[in-house]
Amino acid sequence: MTTAFVFGLSPWKDFIRSWLPEEKIYCQKRAISWLEFHAVWAPLIAISKSPKIYVWGYKHPHFIERFSRLSRVPLIRIEDGFIRSVALGASKAPPLSLCFDSPVLYYDPSSQSSLERILETYDFLADPTLLLRARRGMNRLIGSRLSKYNMSRDVDVRSIYGPKDRKRILVLGQVEDDMSIIKGCLRPMTNNDLVHLAVQENPGAHVIYKPHPEILHGTRIARSSPEEVRSIAQVLDHDIALADAFETIDHVYTITSLSGFEALIRGIKVTCLGMPFYAGWGLTDDRQSCLRRSARRSVEEVFAAAYLLYPKYFHPQQMTMISFEEALELLHSMKHASANP
């Protein structure tokens, strides 16, 4: 049995124990000082059998990563998967999917993540069963109207957008201090910068700006005000379902949002200002490059890597690992139950 040392996870993320049933787990749930780590934890790690260090994303002191590197103890980063829950992460809803990666996570192009390695090297043509699962999975995801978070309300988007008489652009806002932007975009950029660029590059188009759900629900802080771009774009003031927001859209602009990939699987053109996991494979209009990404991939292949091969899925009631398809059905039933209490 290996030994897992988990540092810095919030107390409510104690669910991580269920995801690592084969490992003996030590959890340090509060902030840790350099002195405490080296006086208490480093010696324990050194005498443990096959130790691993787990952290959430990049929320850890730098000395832990340095210790991991010098001691040659694997450091594994944890992050939510691409279909998560029927509520925002900030609401402390447990995730149905998680990603475990090292040395970097999927949204960090500074080095090769496991997801990037799969996309660069996997022989998808030799695995027709996987590609069939991917095509069916894409169709089921679109048909279910599910996304990563699923608390948005369904609407008649035609009453919001109005009649379509010109090209229609959707700008996908993000939490601007989110690590996916910090790691995935070479130059500082705000949501308002993205709106201005979409307007500038598409004169005469109907530009619609959808702020991030966590901004609209007030669980994260906005770094730029939608009011400043209301004169040049239609701002969606309410958190509507992403499936509705994509209706009648011709082109999506994003920095690094996962929602950009959800546009791609619907056949919508996507411009990326940063380098999300689905950029660099010949599918998107990229404004940033990653020379490691030399393979050309189809949408089905990227979906297969990102939704079928890369993450893990877990049933929080049955306490067992499940497949993507089972997770999607569970999420669908959870959303139906939340809509019909």
C-alpha positions in Angstrom: 0.0 0.0 0.0 1.3 3.4 -0.9 1.1 6.4 1.4 -0.7 9.6 0.4 0.1 12.9 2.0 -2.6 15.4 1.1 -1.9 19.1 1.8 -4.0 22.2 1.7 -7.4 20.8 0.8 -10.3 22.6 2.4 -12.0 20.6 5.2 -15.1 20.0 3.1 -13.0 18.2 0.5 -12.5 15.3 2.8 -14.2 13.3 0.0 -10.7 12.8 -1.4 -10.3 9.8 0.9 -13.0 7.9 -1.0 -11.1 8.6 -4.3 -7.9 7.0 -3.0 -9.2 3.7 -1.4 -5.9 1.8 -2.0 -3.7 4.4 -0.3 -3.0 5.1 3.4 -3.9 8.8 3.7 -2.6 11.6 5.9 -4.5 14.9 5.5 -3.2 18.3 6.5 -6.2 20.5 6.1 -5.0 23.8 7.3 -2.3 26.2 6.1 1.2 24.8 6.8 4.4 26.7 7.6 7.8 25.8 6.3 8.9 24.9 9.9 6.0 22.6 10.5 6.3 20.9 7.2 10.1 20.2 7.6 9.9 19.3 11.3 6.8 17.1 11.2 5.8 16.0 7.7 9.1 15.7 5.8 10.5 13.1 8.2 7.2 11.1 8.1 7.2 11.2 4.3 10.8 10.1 4.2 10.1 6.9 6.2 6.9 6.0 4.5 6.4 3.3 2.0 6.0 4.5 -1.6 4.9 8.1 -0.6 3.0 10.5 -2.8 2.1 14.1 -2.2 -1.3 15.4 -3.3 -2.3 19.0 -3.6 -5.3 20.8 -5.0 -4.3 22.6 -8.2 -1.5 25.1 -7.5 -2.8 26.0 -4.0 0.2 24.9 -2.0 3.4 26.6 -0.6 6.3 26.5 -3.0 8.5 24.6 -0.4 6.3 21.5 -0.8 7.0 21.3 -4.5 10.7 21.9 -4.0 10.8 19.1 -1.4 9.0 16.8 -3.8 11.5 17.5 -6.5 14.6 17.2 -4.3 13.3 14.1 -2.5 11.9 12.5 -5.7 8.5 12.0 -4.1 5.8 12.3 -6.8 3.6 15.4 -6.4 0.2 14.9 -7.9 -2.2 17.8 -8.5 -6.0 17.4 -8.2 -8.6 19.4 -10.1 -12.3 19.1 -10.9 -13.1 17.2 -14.0 -15.2 18.4 -17.0 -18.6 17.3 -15.8 -18.8 18.1 -12.1 -22.1 18.6 -10.3 -25.4 20.4 -10.3 -23.9 23.3 -8.3 -20.9 25.5 -8.4 -17.7 24.3 -6.7 -18.0 27.2 -4.3 -21.2 25.8 -2.9 -19.2 22.8 -1.7 -21.0 20.2 -3.8 -18.9 17.1 -4.1 -17.6 16.5 -7.7 -18.5 13.5 -9.8 -15.2 13.7 -11.7 -11.6 14.6 -10.8 -8.4 14.9 -12.6 -5.1 13.7 -11.1 -2.0 14.9 -12.9 1.7 15.6 -12.7 3.8 17.7 -13.1 1.1 20.1 -14.3 -2.6 20.1 -14.8 -4.5 20.1 -18.1 -4.9 23.9 -18.1 -1.1 24.6 -17.7 0.7 24.6 -21.0 4.1 25.4 -19.4 4.9 21.7 -19.4 3.3 18.5 -20.8 0.3 17.3 -18.7 -1.0 13.7 -18.9 -3.9 15.0 -21.1 -1.5 16.6 -23.5 0.6 13.5 -23.7 -2.5 11.4 -24.5 -3.4 13.8 -27.3 0.1 13.9 -28.7 0.8 10.2 -28.7 -2.3 8.1 -28.4 -3.1 6.0 -31.5 -6.8 6.8 -31.8 -7.2 5.2 -35.2 -6.2 1.9 -33.7 -9.0 2.2 -31.1 -12.3 2.5 -33.1 -14.3 1.4 -30.0 -13.0 4.4 -28.1 -13.9 6.8 -30.9 -17.4 5.3 -31.1 -17.8 5.9 -27.4 -16.5 9.5 -28.0 -19.1 10.2 -30.7 -21.9 8.7 -28.7 -20.7 10.6 -25.6 -20.6 13.9 -27.4 -24.2 13.3 -28.7 -25.4 12.4 -25.2 -23.7 15.4 -23.6 -25.3 17.7 -26.2 -28.7 16.0 -26.0 -28.7 16.0 -22.2 -27.9 19.8 -22.2 -25.5 19.2 -19.4 -22.2 21.0 -18.8 -19.5 21.2 -16.1 -21.8 23.1 -13.7 -25.6 22.6 -14.1 -27.4 25.1 -11.9 -28.2 27.6 -14.7 -31.8 28.0 -15.7 -33.2 27.0 -19.0 -34.7 29.9 -21.1 -36.2 30.7 -24.4 -33.0 32.3 -25.7 -34.8 33.8 -28.7 -36.6 36.2 -26.4 -33.3 37.3 -25.0 -31.2 37.4 -28.2 -34.0 38.7 -30.5 -34.3 37.9 -34.2 -31.1 36.9 -35.9 -30.3 39.2 -38.8 -26.4 39.1 -38.8 -23.4 37.2 -37.6 -23.7 36.3 -33.9 -20.7 36.2 -31.5 -20.7 34.8 -28.0 -17.9 35.9 -25.6 -17.4 33.5 -22.7 -16.4 35.3 -19.5 -14.2 33.6 -16.9 -13.1 34.3 -13.4 -10.2 36.6 -14.2 -7.9 35.5 -11.4 -8.6 31.8 -12.1 -5.5 29.7 -12.4 -6.6 28.5 -15.8 -6.0 32.1 -17.1 -2.9 32.7 -15.0 -1.3 29.5 -16.2 -2.9 29.4 -19.7 -2.5 32.9 -21.0 0.8 34.5 -21.7 -0.4 38.1 -21.4 -2.7 39.6 -18.9 -6.3 39.8 -20.2 -9.7 40.7 -18.8 -13.1 39.6 -20.0 -13.7 43.2 -21.2 -10.5 43.0 -23.3 -12.0 39.9 -24.9 -15.3 41.6 -25.6 -13.5 44.6 -27.2 -11.4 42.2 -29.4 -14.5 40.3 -30.5 -16.2 43.6 -31.5 -13.1 44.9 -33.2 -12.6 41.8 -35.3 -16.3 41.4 -36.2 -17.6 44.8 -37.3 -21.4 44.8 -37.5 -21.9 41.5 -35.7 -24.2 40.9 -32.8 -21.8 40.4 -29.9 -23.2 38.8 -26.7 -21.2 38.6 -23.5 -21.9 35.8 -21.0 -20.2 36.5 -17.6 -19.0 33.4 -15.7 -21.7 31.8 -13.5 -19.6 32.3 -10.3 -19.4 36.1 -11.0 -23.2 36.2 -11.6 -23.9 34.3 -8.4 -21.4 36.4 -6.4 -19.2 33.5 -5.3 -16.1 35.0 -7.0 -15.0 38.5 -7.4 -15.1 40.2 -10.9 -12.0 42.0 -11.9 -13.7 43.9 -14.7 -17.2 45.3 -14.8 -19.6 44.2 -17.5 -21.1 47.7 -17.3 -18.0 49.0 -19.2 -18.8 47.0 -22.3 -22.6 47.2 -22.3 -22.5 49.9 -24.9 -20.8 47.6 -27.4 -22.2 44.2 -26.5 -25.3 42.6 -25.2 -24.6 41.5 -21.6 -26.4 38.5 -20.2 -27.2 39.6 -16.7 -28.6 36.2 -15.6 -27.0 32.8 -15.5 -28.7 31.0 -18.4 -27.8 27.4 -19.4 -24.8 27.1 -21.7 -26.9 24.9 -24.1 -29.3 27.8 -24.6 -26.5 30.4 -24.9 -25.0 28.5 -27.8 -28.2 28.6 -29.9 -27.9 30.6 -33.1 -24.2 31.4 -32.3 -21.7 31.5 -35.2 -18.5 32.1 -33.4 -17.3 31.9 -29.8 -14.4 33.9 -28.2 -12.7 32.7 -25.0 -9.5 33.0 -23.2 -9.2 29.4 -21.8 -12.7 28.4 -20.9 -13.8 24.7 -21.0 -17.0 26.1 -22.5 -15.1 26.8 -25.6 -14.7 23.0 -26.1 -18.4 22.6 -25.5 -18.9 25.0 -28.4 -16.5 23.0 -30.5 -18.5 19.8 -30.1 -21.5 21.7 -31.4 -19.7 22.7 -34.5 -19.2 26.3 -33.6 -16.0 28.2 -34.5 -13.9 29.0 -31.5 -11.2 31.7 -31.0 -8.8 31.1 -28.0 -6.7 33.9 -26.7 -4.9 31.5 -24.3 -3.9 27.9 -24.6 -6.6 25.6 -23.2 -6.3 21.8 -23.5 -8.3 21.7 -26.7 -6.2 24.4 -28.5 -3.1 23.7 -30.6 -4.5 20.6 -32.3 -5.8 22.3 -35.5 -9.4 22.8 -34.3 -9.4 26.3 -33.0 -8.4 29.8 -34.0 -5.4 30.1 -31.7 -3.7 33.4 -30.7 -1.1 31.6 -28.6 1.0 28.7 -29.7 2.4 25.5 -28.0 5.1 24.0 -30.1 4.9 20.6 -28.3 1.4 20.1 -29.8 2.3 18.9 -33.2 -0.4 16.3 -33.7 -3.6 17.2 -35.6 -6.7 15.9 -33.9 -10.4 15.6 -34.5 -13.0 16.9 -32.0 -13.9 13.2 -31.3 -10.3 12.5 -30.5 -10.0 15.4 -28.1 -13.3 14.4 -26.5 -12.1 10.8 -26.1 -8.9 12.0 -24.4 -10.5 14.7 -22.1 -13.7 12.9 -21.1 -12.9 9.2 -21.4 -9.2 8.6 -20.8 -8.0 11.5 -18.6 -10.4 12.0 -15.6 -11.8 9.6 -13.0 -15.5 9.4 -12.2 -17.0 8.5 -8.8 -20.6 7.8 -7.5 -20.9 9.7 -4.2 -23.7 7.5 -2.9 -22.5 4.1 -4.0 -18.9 5.1 -3.2 -17.5 3.4 -6.2 -15.7 4.4 -9.4 -18.0 4.7 -12.5 -17.6 5.3 -16.2 -18.2 8.6 -18.0 -21.5 7.3 -19.3 -22.7 6.4 -15.8 -21.6 9.8 -14.5 -23.5 11.6 -17.2 -26.7 9.6 -16.4 -26.2 10.3 -12.7 -25.7 14.0 -13.3 -28.9 14.0 -15.5 -30.9 12.4 -12.7 -29.4 14.8 -10.1 -30.4 17.8 -12.2 -33.9 16.5 -12.7 -34.2 15.9 -9.0 -33.0 19.4 -8.2 -35.5 20.9 -10.7 -38.4 18.8 -9.3 -37.8 18.7 -5.5 
